[in-house]
């Protein structure tokens, strides 16, 4: 291997991960626009539909997002009446997030999105399962 082969784009694992992520997000955009969510808001809502009530810290840990990213995002979602933010009465540093009825109603509209995304990917179910497992191994979960 030559000294600078490591710098060739074709030898980078990070590049196809980055490009694939951008492509998938591009495919999500029109579907999420129909329900007035960004992708990041959508993944927060997935957490909320499942958990109903969580702290900002728990959301951050589940989604690999920091508080600086989450705070303005959650404020925006609260303005849309999808969630409610409230400081913990025992520890003011902890902000609890609860899904609202409006947020819960959005779940029906979002239910078709994963299938639509899955149908536009040209990989088999087995390849998707392998990729899913491998990506989480990279994330060291």
Protein Blocks (a to p, Z undefined) as FASTA:
>chain_A
ZZklmmpmklpfklmmmmmmmmmmmmmmmmmmmnopafklmmmmmmmmmnopacfklmmm
mnopafklmmmmmmmmmmnopaccdddfklmkbccddddfklmmmmmmmmmmmmmmmmmp
ccdfklmmmmmmmmmmmnoZZ
